[in-house]
Amino acid sequence: MEYIDQTGSTNADLIESAPHRLDRSVLVTDHQTAGRGRLDRRWDAPPGANLLVSVLFHEVPAEAGELVRRLSLAAVDAVRLTVPGAGTVGLKWPNDILLEDGKLAGVLAQRSAEGAVVVGIGVNVGWCPQDGAKLGDGIDRPSVLAALLTAYDALPRSPDDLIIRYRDELSTLGQRVRVQMPSGDVVGDAADVTQSGQLRVRDDDGKTHQIAAADVIHLRPA
Ligand code: BT5
């Protein structure tokens, strides 16, 4: 594990240096000047306020999205352990951790030219944007990180068991959702996730859509 005061993006750093680093190298920083979200969006955090960390994987499972689900579940466990009174923690498909209804954390997976995968997570500890959620000012970031890495190792090894755990934590299931995709929006009820983590949404005409990547808005309970 390596710590740096400040960088552009911990994901970008690990992607760039992947060939020289060991499997499961961890890079954590106090401040990102170019924190990345998906689709070239930004990830914001003032210096020293939040947990910003990335993990490099040379050993990549057949379904690389599994790594996102693993880090997300580890974050859920870490929050429950370190801040037991925080409130209800759950997952929003595909890459958000929610505290109550606010976004507490986001996960971003990127692939290097050599085929390694870097999975980064930003957890709001002392700061969050409007409509976001945070753990609270007094929470110790290194403790959250330690709990996250320990929880990661304690997750079920088999992908089949992992998806069962993922379904349990996925608050998207059973919700009325709007799925935003370049091809157009789908509105319907989030019914299930497949073994490979795709979201199944049943629209109002009864047609089932199987979605690999998109943004999802929770509308109201179905
Ligand atoms: C994500 O993207 O949620 C992935 C975020 C991954 C951040 C980590 S930090 C360590 C590593 N290094 C990086 O450079 N990135 C990773 P997405 O689903 O696209 O969400 C991005 C959107 O969330 C933005 O467009 C904002 O609307 C919102 N946002 C930005 N900062 C936020 C924050 N701190 N808390 C909640 N929402 C935020």
py3Dmol code that shows the C-alpha trace and the ligand (Angstrom):
import py3Dmol

protein = """\
ATOM      1  CA  MET A   1       0.000   0.000   0.000  1.00  0.00           C
ATOM      2  CA  GLU A   2       1.253   3.437  -0.932  1.00  0.00           C
ATOM      3  CA  TYR A   3       0.104   6.846   0.250  1.00  0.00           C
ATOM      4  CA  ILE A   4       0.642  10.135  -1.595  1.00  0.00           C
ATOM      5  CA  ASP A   5      -0.372  13.610  -0.435  1.00  0.00           C
ATOM      6  CA  GLN A   6      -1.854  14.667  -3.719  1.00  0.00           C
ATOM      7  CA  THR A   7      -2.210  13.436  -7.275  1.00  0.00           C
ATOM      8  CA  GLY A   8      -4.379  13.800 -10.354  1.00  0.00           C
ATOM      9  CA  SER A   9      -6.254  10.524  -9.963  1.00  0.00           C
ATOM     10  CA  THR A  10      -5.279   7.371  -8.063  1.00  0.00           C
ATOM     11  CA  ASN A  11      -6.927   5.316 -10.812  1.00  0.00           C
ATOM     12  CA  ALA A  12      -4.844   7.020 -13.513  1.00  0.00           C
ATOM     13  CA  ASP A  13      -1.649   6.546 -11.478  1.00  0.00           C
ATOM     14  CA  LEU A  14      -2.191   2.801 -11.051  1.00  0.00           C
ATOM     15  CA  ILE A  15      -3.161   2.346 -14.715  1.00  0.00           C
ATOM     16  CA  GLU A  16       0.043   4.093 -15.785  1.00  0.00           C
ATOM     17  CA  SER A  17       2.316   2.229 -13.390  1.00  0.00           C
ATOM     18  CA  ALA A  18       0.514  -1.145 -13.578  1.00  0.00           C
ATOM     19  CA  PRO A  19       3.377  -3.074 -15.247  1.00  0.00           C
ATOM     20  CA  HIS A  20       5.734  -2.201 -12.374  1.00  0.00           C
ATOM     21  CA  ARG A  21       3.357  -2.984  -9.556  1.00  0.00           C
ATOM     22  CA  LEU A  22       2.226  -6.126  -7.770  1.00  0.00           C
ATOM     23  CA  ASP A  23      -1.259  -7.587  -7.946  1.00  0.00           C
ATOM     24  CA  ARG A  24      -3.547  -5.871  -5.408  1.00  0.00           C
ATOM     25  CA  SER A  25      -1.351  -2.796  -5.020  1.00  0.00           C
ATOM     26  CA  VAL A  26      -3.287  -0.091  -3.178  1.00  0.00           C
ATOM     27  CA  LEU A  27      -2.823   3.642  -3.717  1.00  0.00           C
ATOM     28  CA  VAL A  28      -4.459   6.148  -1.380  1.00  0.00           C
ATOM     29  CA  THR A  29      -4.315   9.925  -1.431  1.00  0.00           C
ATOM     30  CA  ASP A  30      -5.533  12.956   0.488  1.00  0.00           C
ATOM     31  CA  HIS A  31      -6.392  14.931  -2.605  1.00  0.00           C
ATOM     32  CA  GLN A  32      -7.119  14.390  -6.292  1.00  0.00           C
ATOM     33  CA  THR A  33      -6.892  17.317  -8.689  1.00  0.00           C
ATOM     34  CA  ALA A  34      -8.513  15.343 -11.524  1.00  0.00           C
ATOM     35  CA  GLY A  35     -10.680  12.758  -9.741  1.00  0.00           C
ATOM     36  CA  ARG A  36     -12.602  10.746 -12.309  1.00  0.00           C
ATOM     37  CA  GLY A  37     -16.114   9.384 -12.439  1.00  0.00           C
ATOM     38  CA  ARG A  38     -17.535   7.272 -15.241  1.00  0.00           C
ATOM     39  CA  LEU A  39     -17.969   8.689 -18.752  1.00  0.00           C
ATOM     40  CA  ASP A  40     -15.439  11.470 -18.134  1.00  0.00           C
ATOM     41  CA  ARG A  41     -17.418  12.828 -15.220  1.00  0.00           C
ATOM     42  CA  ARG A  42     -15.629  14.293 -12.221  1.00  0.00           C
ATOM     43  CA  TRP A  43     -15.250  13.002  -8.711  1.00  0.00           C
ATOM     44  CA  ASP A  44     -15.015  15.899  -6.281  1.00  0.00           C
ATOM     45  CA  ALA A  45     -13.559  16.094  -2.787  1.00  0.00           C
ATOM     46  CA  PRO A  46     -11.782  18.895  -0.944  1.00  0.00           C
ATOM     47  CA  PRO A  47      -8.213  18.139   0.271  1.00  0.00           C
ATOM     48  CA  GLY A  48      -8.046  15.820   3.273  1.00  0.00           C
ATOM     49  CA  ALA A  49     -11.796  15.301   3.615  1.00  0.00           C
ATOM     50  CA  ASN A  50     -12.623  11.943   2.031  1.00  0.00           C
ATOM     51  CA  LEU A  51     -11.276   8.467   1.365  1.00  0.00           C
ATOM     52  CA  LEU A  52      -9.825   8.248  -2.155  1.00  0.00           C
ATOM     53  CA  VAL A  53      -8.258   4.914  -2.975  1.00  0.00           C
ATOM     54  CA  SER A  54      -7.601   2.558  -5.886  1.00  0.00           C
ATOM     55  CA  VAL A  55      -6.634  -1.107  -6.107  1.00  0.00           C
ATOM     56  CA  LEU A  56      -4.750  -2.698  -9.000  1.00  0.00           C
ATOM     57  CA  PHE A  57      -5.672  -6.205 -10.144  1.00  0.00           C
ATOM     58  CA  HIS A  58      -3.409  -8.182 -12.446  1.00  0.00           C
ATOM     59  CA  GLU A  59      -5.512 -11.251 -11.735  1.00  0.00           C
ATOM     60  CA  VAL A  60      -8.810 -10.357 -13.347  1.00  0.00           C
ATOM     61  CA  PRO A  61     -11.875 -12.608 -13.092  1.00  0.00           C
ATOM     62  CA  ALA A  62     -13.653 -13.746 -16.277  1.00  0.00           C
ATOM     63  CA  GLU A  63     -16.316 -11.154 -15.560  1.00  0.00           C
ATOM     64  CA  ALA A  64     -14.287  -8.030 -14.672  1.00  0.00           C
ATOM     65  CA  GLY A  65     -17.380  -6.281 -13.277  1.00  0.00           C
ATOM     66  CA  GLU A  66     -17.115  -8.718 -10.372  1.00  0.00           C
ATOM     67  CA  LEU A  67     -14.276  -6.550  -9.018  1.00  0.00           C
ATOM     68  CA  VAL A  68     -16.605  -3.529  -8.856  1.00  0.00           C
ATOM     69  CA  ARG A  69     -19.175  -5.605  -6.984  1.00  0.00           C
ATOM     70  CA  ARG A  70     -16.491  -6.872  -4.598  1.00  0.00           C
ATOM     71  CA  LEU A  71     -15.169  -3.412  -3.746  1.00  0.00           C
ATOM     72  CA  SER A  72     -18.718  -2.072  -3.386  1.00  0.00           C
ATOM     73  CA  LEU A  73     -19.715  -4.861  -0.989  1.00  0.00           C
ATOM     74  CA  ALA A  74     -16.510  -4.373   0.983  1.00  0.00           C
ATOM     75  CA  ALA A  75     -17.376  -0.682   1.326  1.00  0.00           C
ATOM     76  CA  VAL A  76     -20.855  -1.538   2.620  1.00  0.00           C
ATOM     77  CA  ASP A  77     -19.347  -3.871   5.233  1.00  0.00           C
ATOM     78  CA  ALA A  78     -16.674  -1.324   6.189  1.00  0.00           C
ATOM     79  CA  VAL A  79     -19.212   1.454   6.736  1.00  0.00           C
ATOM     80  CA  ARG A  80     -21.447  -0.778   8.852  1.00  0.00           C
ATOM     81  CA  LEU A  81     -18.472  -1.820  10.963  1.00  0.00           C
ATOM     82  CA  THR A  82     -16.785   1.552  11.450  1.00  0.00           C
ATOM     83  CA  VAL A  83     -19.893   3.768  11.671  1.00  0.00           C
ATOM     84  CA  PRO A  84     -22.626   1.495  13.036  1.00  0.00           C
ATOM     85  CA  GLY A  85     -25.055   4.366  13.606  1.00  0.00           C
ATOM     86  CA  ALA A  86     -24.637   5.858  10.132  1.00  0.00           C
ATOM     87  CA  GLY A  87     -28.016   4.733   8.795  1.00  0.00           C
ATOM     88  CA  THR A  88     -29.136   2.367   6.069  1.00  0.00           C
ATOM     89  CA  VAL A  89     -26.378   1.483   3.629  1.00  0.00           C
ATOM     90  CA  GLY A  90     -27.073  -0.198   0.298  1.00  0.00           C
ATOM     91  CA  LEU A  91     -25.998  -0.392  -3.312  1.00  0.00           C
ATOM     92  CA  LYS A  92     -27.412   1.330  -6.356  1.00  0.00           C
ATOM     93  CA  TRP A  93     -26.725  -0.404  -9.646  1.00  0.00           C
ATOM     94  CA  PRO A  94     -24.176  -0.230 -11.179  1.00  0.00           C
ATOM     95  CA  ASN A  95     -21.552   1.542  -9.057  1.00  0.00           C
ATOM     96  CA  ASP A  96     -22.947   3.635  -6.193  1.00  0.00           C
ATOM     97  CA  ILE A  97     -23.016   3.069  -2.458  1.00  0.00           C
ATOM     98  CA  LEU A  98     -25.983   4.818  -0.863  1.00  0.00           C
ATOM     99  CA  LEU A  99     -26.422   6.034   2.686  1.00  0.00           C
ATOM    100  CA  GLU A 100     -30.151   6.481   3.150  1.00  0.00           C
ATOM    101  CA  ASP A 101     -30.950   7.900  -0.311  1.00  0.00           C
ATOM    102  CA  GLY A 102     -27.755   9.893  -0.853  1.00  0.00           C
ATOM    103  CA  LYS A 103     -24.634   8.868  -2.751  1.00  0.00           C
ATOM    104  CA  LEU A 104     -21.994   8.024  -0.164  1.00  0.00           C
ATOM    105  CA  ALA A 105     -19.449   6.480  -2.500  1.00  0.00           C
ATOM    106  CA  GLY A 106     -18.803   5.777  -6.155  1.00  0.00           C
ATOM    107  CA  VAL A 107     -16.707   3.033  -7.760  1.00  0.00           C
ATOM    108  CA  LEU A 108     -14.839   3.266 -11.052  1.00  0.00           C
ATOM    109  CA  ALA A 109     -13.156   0.375 -12.896  1.00  0.00           C
ATOM    110  CA  GLN A 110     -10.685   1.009 -15.698  1.00  0.00           C
ATOM    111  CA  ARG A 111      -8.587  -1.371 -17.782  1.00  0.00           C
ATOM    112  CA  SER A 112      -4.907  -0.793 -18.587  1.00  0.00           C
ATOM    113  CA  ALA A 113      -3.442  -1.405 -22.042  1.00  0.00           C
ATOM    114  CA  GLU A 114      -1.873  -4.627 -20.702  1.00  0.00           C
ATOM    115  CA  GLY A 115      -5.192  -5.970 -19.417  1.00  0.00           C
ATOM    116  CA  ALA A 116      -4.854  -5.144 -15.719  1.00  0.00           C
ATOM    117  CA  VAL A 117      -7.906  -3.632 -14.040  1.00  0.00           C
ATOM    118  CA  VAL A 118      -7.864  -0.740 -11.577  1.00  0.00           C
ATOM    119  CA  VAL A 119     -10.858  -0.266  -9.315  1.00  0.00           C
ATOM    120  CA  GLY A 120     -11.086   3.028  -7.436  1.00  0.00           C
ATOM    121  CA  ILE A 121     -13.503   4.157  -4.787  1.00  0.00           C
ATOM    122  CA  GLY A 122     -14.263   7.548  -3.327  1.00  0.00           C
ATOM    123  CA  VAL A 123     -16.052   7.432   0.034  1.00  0.00           C
ATOM    124  CA  ASN A 124     -17.440  10.688   1.416  1.00  0.00           C
ATOM    125  CA  VAL A 125     -16.213  10.978   4.984  1.00  0.00           C
ATOM    126  CA  GLY A 126     -16.028  14.673   5.916  1.00  0.00           C
ATOM    127  CA  TRP A 127     -17.576  16.228   2.801  1.00  0.00           C
ATOM    128  CA  CYS A 128     -20.276  15.510   0.241  1.00  0.00           C
ATOM    129  CA  PRO A 129     -21.947  17.545  -2.476  1.00  0.00           C
ATOM    130  CA  GLN A 130     -25.563  18.669  -2.176  1.00  0.00           C
ATOM    131  CA  ASP A 131     -27.847  15.603  -2.342  1.00  0.00           C
ATOM    132  CA  GLY A 132     -24.867  13.367  -1.488  1.00  0.00           C
ATOM    133  CA  ALA A 133     -24.233  11.606   1.816  1.00  0.00           C
ATOM    134  CA  LYS A 134     -21.200  11.467   4.121  1.00  0.00           C
ATOM    135  CA  LEU A 135     -20.104   9.486   7.133  1.00  0.00           C
ATOM    136  CA  GLY A 136     -19.349  12.486   9.355  1.00  0.00           C
ATOM    137  CA  ASP A 137     -16.512  14.751  10.388  1.00  0.00           C
ATOM    138  CA  GLY A 138     -15.154  12.715  13.281  1.00  0.00           C
ATOM    139  CA  ILE A 139     -14.650   9.509  11.291  1.00  0.00           C
ATOM    140  CA  ASP A 140     -11.065   8.306  10.877  1.00  0.00           C
ATOM    141  CA  ARG A 141     -10.301   7.673   7.192  1.00  0.00           C
ATOM    142  CA  PRO A 142      -7.497   5.125   7.753  1.00  0.00           C
ATOM    143  CA  SER A 143      -9.888   3.049   9.894  1.00  0.00           C
ATOM    144  CA  VAL A 144     -12.441   3.015   7.088  1.00  0.00           C
ATOM    145  CA  LEU A 145      -9.736   1.981   4.604  1.00  0.00           C
ATOM    146  CA  ALA A 146      -8.440  -0.783   6.872  1.00  0.00           C
ATOM    147  CA  ALA A 147     -11.989  -2.085   7.351  1.00  0.00           C
ATOM    148  CA  LEU A 148     -12.573  -1.940   3.584  1.00  0.00           C
ATOM    149  CA  LEU A 149      -9.503  -4.027   2.766  1.00  0.00           C
ATOM    150  CA  THR A 150     -10.255  -6.540   5.531  1.00  0.00           C
ATOM    151  CA  ALA A 151     -13.869  -6.811   4.378  1.00  0.00           C
ATOM    152  CA  TYR A 152     -12.675  -7.363   0.803  1.00  0.00           C
ATOM    153  CA  ASP A 153     -10.710 -10.427   1.861  1.00  0.00           C
ATOM    154  CA  ALA A 154     -13.669 -11.783   3.824  1.00  0.00           C
ATOM    155  CA  LEU A 155     -16.087 -11.771   0.850  1.00  0.00           C
ATOM    156  CA  PRO A 156     -17.284 -15.085  -0.612  1.00  0.00           C
ATOM    157  CA  ARG A 157     -14.663 -16.491  -3.001  1.00  0.00           C
ATOM    158  CA  SER A 158     -17.055 -18.039  -5.504  1.00  0.00           C
ATOM    159  CA  PRO A 159     -18.704 -15.701  -8.031  1.00  0.00           C
ATOM    160  CA  ASP A 160     -22.032 -17.514  -7.497  1.00  0.00           C
ATOM    161  CA  ASP A 161     -21.988 -16.838  -3.755  1.00  0.00           C
ATOM    162  CA  LEU A 162     -20.848 -13.296  -4.370  1.00  0.00           C
ATOM    163  CA  ILE A 163     -23.803 -12.514  -6.612  1.00  0.00           C
ATOM    164  CA  ILE A 164     -26.175 -13.807  -3.931  1.00  0.00           C
ATOM    165  CA  ARG A 165     -24.618 -11.362  -1.472  1.00  0.00           C
ATOM    166  CA  TYR A 166     -24.754  -8.617  -4.114  1.00  0.00           C
ATOM    167  CA  ARG A 167     -28.474  -9.188  -4.729  1.00  0.00           C
ATOM    168  CA  ASP A 168     -29.092  -8.915  -0.977  1.00  0.00           C
ATOM    169  CA  GLU A 169     -27.449  -5.508  -0.802  1.00  0.00           C
ATOM    170  CA  LEU A 170     -28.751  -4.088  -4.079  1.00  0.00           C
ATOM    171  CA  SER A 171     -31.411  -1.592  -3.073  1.00  0.00           C
ATOM    172  CA  THR A 172     -32.173  -0.999  -6.773  1.00  0.00           C
ATOM    173  CA  LEU A 173     -34.046  -4.327  -6.884  1.00  0.00           C
ATOM    174  CA  GLY A 174     -37.778  -3.885  -6.427  1.00  0.00           C
ATOM    175  CA  GLN A 175     -37.580  -0.194  -7.239  1.00  0.00           C
ATOM    176  CA  ARG A 176     -39.234   1.730  -9.998  1.00  0.00           C
ATOM    177  CA  VAL A 177     -36.276   2.965 -12.086  1.00  0.00           C
ATOM    178  CA  ARG A 178     -35.361   5.120 -15.021  1.00  0.00           C
ATOM    179  CA  VAL A 179     -32.426   3.606 -16.908  1.00  0.00           C
ATOM    180  CA  GLN A 180     -30.581   6.173 -18.974  1.00  0.00           C
ATOM    181  CA  MET A 181     -28.720   4.870 -22.012  1.00  0.00           C
ATOM    182  CA  PRO A 182     -27.414   6.458 -25.211  1.00  0.00           C
ATOM    183  CA  SER A 183     -30.057   4.460 -27.102  1.00  0.00           C
ATOM    184  CA  GLY A 184     -32.832   6.011 -24.981  1.00  0.00           C
ATOM    185  CA  ASP A 185     -34.388   5.679 -21.539  1.00  0.00           C
ATOM    186  CA  VAL A 186     -36.215   2.678 -20.160  1.00  0.00           C
ATOM    187  CA  VAL A 187     -38.668   3.107 -17.289  1.00  0.00           C
ATOM    188  CA  GLY A 188     -39.827   0.061 -15.391  1.00  0.00           C
ATOM    189  CA  ASP A 189     -39.335  -2.150 -12.371  1.00  0.00           C
ATOM    190  CA  ALA A 190     -35.851  -3.397 -11.509  1.00  0.00           C
ATOM    191  CA  ALA A 191     -36.462  -7.132 -11.218  1.00  0.00           C
ATOM    192  CA  ASP A 192     -33.125  -8.887 -10.868  1.00  0.00           C
ATOM    193  CA  VAL A 193     -29.435  -9.017 -11.703  1.00  0.00           C
ATOM    194  CA  THR A 194     -27.996 -11.826 -13.817  1.00  0.00           C
ATOM    195  CA  GLN A 195     -25.029 -13.968 -12.764  1.00  0.00           C
ATOM    196  CA  SER A 196     -22.805 -11.562 -14.700  1.00  0.00           C
ATOM    197  CA  GLY A 197     -24.249  -8.519 -12.948  1.00  0.00           C
ATOM    198  CA  GLN A 198     -26.531  -7.210 -15.705  1.00  0.00           C
ATOM    199  CA  LEU A 199     -29.686  -5.471 -14.509  1.00  0.00           C
ATOM    200  CA  ARG A 200     -33.054  -6.854 -15.589  1.00  0.00           C
ATOM    201  CA  VAL A 201     -35.796  -4.233 -15.883  1.00  0.00           C
ATOM    202  CA  ARG A 202     -39.413  -5.026 -16.775  1.00  0.00           C
ATOM    203  CA  ASP A 203     -41.045  -2.107 -18.568  1.00  0.00           C
ATOM    204  CA  ASP A 204     -44.747  -1.251 -18.435  1.00  0.00           C
ATOM    205  CA  ASP A 205     -45.461  -3.265 -21.588  1.00  0.00           C
ATOM    206  CA  GLY A 206     -44.112  -6.339 -19.833  1.00  0.00           C
ATOM    207  CA  LYS A 207     -40.925  -6.429 -21.891  1.00  0.00           C
ATOM    208  CA  THR A 208     -37.731  -7.339 -20.021  1.00  0.00           C
ATOM    209  CA  HIS A 209     -34.560  -5.371 -20.752  1.00  0.00           C
ATOM    210  CA  GLN A 210     -31.168  -6.754 -19.777  1.00  0.00           C
ATOM    211  CA  ILE A 211     -28.754  -3.887 -19.227  1.00  0.00           C
ATOM    212  CA  ALA A 212     -24.967  -4.086 -19.105  1.00  0.00           C
ATOM    213  CA  ALA A 213     -24.089  -0.417 -18.553  1.00  0.00           C
ATOM    214  CA  ALA A 214     -26.188   2.670 -17.861  1.00  0.00           C
ATOM    215  CA  ASP A 215     -27.110   5.298 -15.309  1.00  0.00           C
ATOM    216  CA  VAL A 216     -30.045   4.437 -13.087  1.00  0.00           C
ATOM    217  CA  ILE A 217     -32.372   6.761 -11.220  1.00  0.00           C
ATOM    218  CA  HIS A 218     -34.500   5.297  -8.423  1.00  0.00           C
ATOM    219  CA  LEU A 219     -38.002   6.718  -8.948  1.00  0.00           C
ATOM    220  CA  ARG A 220     -40.259   5.334  -6.246  1.00  0.00           C
ATOM    221  CA  PRO A 221     -40.880   1.871  -4.820  1.00  0.00           C
ATOM    222  CA  ALA A 222     -42.688  -0.386  -7.306  1.00  0.00           C
TER     223      ALA A 222
END
"""
ligand_1 = """\
38
BT5
C -18.503 7.394 -9.878
O -18.753 7.888 -11.138
O -19.280 7.377 -8.977
C -17.085 6.846 -9.705
C -16.293 7.635 -8.697
C -14.926 7.013 -8.469
C -14.051 7.907 -7.661
C -12.755 7.226 -7.252
S -11.826 8.181 -6.121
C -10.446 7.159 -6.318
C -10.391 6.800 -7.794
N -9.636 7.788 -8.552
C -10.423 8.435 -9.435
O -10.033 9.332 -10.204
N -11.683 7.960 -9.359
C -11.801 6.887 -8.380
P -20.169 8.355 -11.650
O -21.199 7.293 -11.376
O -19.947 8.766 -13.047
O -20.535 9.581 -10.738
C -19.948 10.843 -10.956
C -20.988 11.878 -10.554
O -21.186 11.849 -9.136
C -20.546 13.305 -10.864
O -20.951 13.666 -12.162
C -21.274 14.116 -9.795
O -22.613 14.378 -10.198
C -21.351 13.156 -8.638
N -20.267 13.381 -7.653
C -19.038 13.916 -7.817
N -18.338 13.884 -6.676
C -19.155 13.322 -5.752
C -19.012 13.000 -4.370
N -17.899 13.239 -3.690
N -20.078 12.427 -3.761
C -21.231 12.154 -4.403
N -21.416 12.422 -5.699
C -20.388 12.993 -6.376
"""
view = py3Dmol.view(width=600, height=400)
view.addModel(protein, "pdb")
view.setStyle({"model": 0}, {"cartoon": {"style": "trace"}})
view.addModel(ligand_1, "xyz")
view.setStyle({"model": 1}, {"stick": {}})
view.zoomTo()
view.show()
